[in-house]
Each structure stands twice: as structure tokens, then as C-alpha cells.
Amino acid sequence: MRRLFLSVCVLAVIGAGAFWAVTRPDPLPEDHFAGVTGESARGEAVFHATGCASCHAAPGASGAAKLVLAGGQAFPSDFGTFLAPNISPDPQHGIGGWSLPDLANAIQRGISPGGAHYYPALPYWSYAKMQPQDVADLYAFLQTLPADATPNQPHQIGFPFSLRPLVGGWKVLNNDRDFVLQDDLTAAEERGRYIVEAMAHCAECHTPRDALGGLDTGRWMAGAPNPSGQGTIPNITPADLDWSEGEIVAYLTSGFTPDYDSVGGHMVAVVENMAQLPESDRAAVAAYLKKLPAIE
């Protein structure tokens, strides 16, 4: 019995060590931003494309107040409710003390400056596709926004999902950082793919998930249950979205559908963001959506 007990203890230690080795945080290389300098003027467009204010502005904020990224919005899911953190330049409660690599590791690797795993409510596997220059420009723009001292609120997550090391295991199972649409693409379609799959992270809402919360890339953009439990998020492949490219551009500009219905729900913020981009970017998004395989 003593020998069996020792064997079990040894196996447990080996297993724990293997789990730690496989699931430990994997930060970006130290030279990732070598030779890259961010510019806030360019970063404003990246800010709108990535939708930072849509999640990190205070609940109910509108107009200029949406640039105060105090956090606090609640995002329900099957695993609990996540509360968006303060990402204003406040040095204590926000990200005012973060470096560019700190921000990049957060949004592209899901790692905090202290080395902890972030929950994938932050769409870091989408942002992982972003180019270093865009991340640097975003960082520069974020530093120009108003600081706010609102404290962060803890996520409302029960056991076992409250154990952050388990997120490392989730990352191992869901670490595909490649673009999904791999067809031969025009320059406009490539730009649209970059906006949709990386910056705007549209699949995070429009693609169904597996039992562990990973994106089902086999049903890319084919619609999904609303995490709030109310209704569904629509299929935006050509199987359901039969609008012309021009109609898609008009919708992303004005919020009105071809049938003169108006945008609602979280898409209100998405349209507000898209409307801030050059029309060529909205046209690129439309070209990408028309290129997607039709999935019923």
C-alpha cells in the first residue's frame, strides 16, 4: 500500500508538471515590435474597427462618453457573466501603466501583465491575427483617451470555470490563429478578411461554439444562439444574407436594411464603429461576406 501510495503521488506530481508545462502562458517574442512605432492618428481607425468602446465603455454611455473606457458592461455566457474591465489610461484601475507588449500580450495571447490567463470573453484568438503595426497604433490611440478611476468588478463565474489555469488548457484546444477563409482572394477580399476575422472579430458572435466554448469553424458565420439566452444571432453567409454588396455597405453605414428596417441590439454599436471607417473598408467587408461558403 505504501508503494502504491508513493506511485500515485509521483504520477500526480508528473501530471501536474506536464499540465503546467503545456498550459503555461505563451507570450509574444520580445522582438515582436522591433522597428515598429505607433501613431495615434492611425490608431483611431483601428480602435473603431476592433470595437473597443462597444464592450469597454460604461453601460449606457453614448457620444463622447463612449471614449471613456471605464468598463462595467456585463456579458452573460454559459460559463458565467463576464464584466468588462476598465481599459482607460488610469494608472491604477485602467491600463495607464501598461507597455505596448503588455497590451499586445493581453489582446493577442490572453495574458495579463502579471502572467495570468485572461478568459476568452476577450477575443484574443481573433486579435491574434492583427499586424504589429495596427496593435502599436491602437496602443498609441488608447493613451490619448480620458483616464477614469472606476474600479474593476470581478467576473461572476462559478467553480470550476473560476480556475484560471484551466483557461490554459482551453487555449491548447482552441489555438488556431490562421485565417479561416483560405480561397484565392482579391485585394479587397483580403482586406475584408482582415477586418472581419481579426479586428472586428465578427465570428465571436456569428459562429456557433462547441461544448467548451470554442468556435465551430466548420459552420463559420452560420449564426449562433445569443449568449444572453434570448434569440439567435443571424447567419451572415450567402445562404441567408442575400443582400448585394452595395446593400451591405449601406447597412454598415446607416444601419438601415434594404427593407428599411433599422439595426438593433449589439449591432447598433457595430454599425457605429463601421461607419467611422473609410467606405473602402466597408466595401471590403461586403466583398468578404459574399465570398464566404453558403452554410444553411
Beta strands, then each sheet from edge to edge (+ up, - down):
strand 1: 74-77
strand 2: 80-83
strand 3: 224-225
strand 4: 232-233
sheet 1: 1+ 2-
sheet 2: 3+ 4-
end
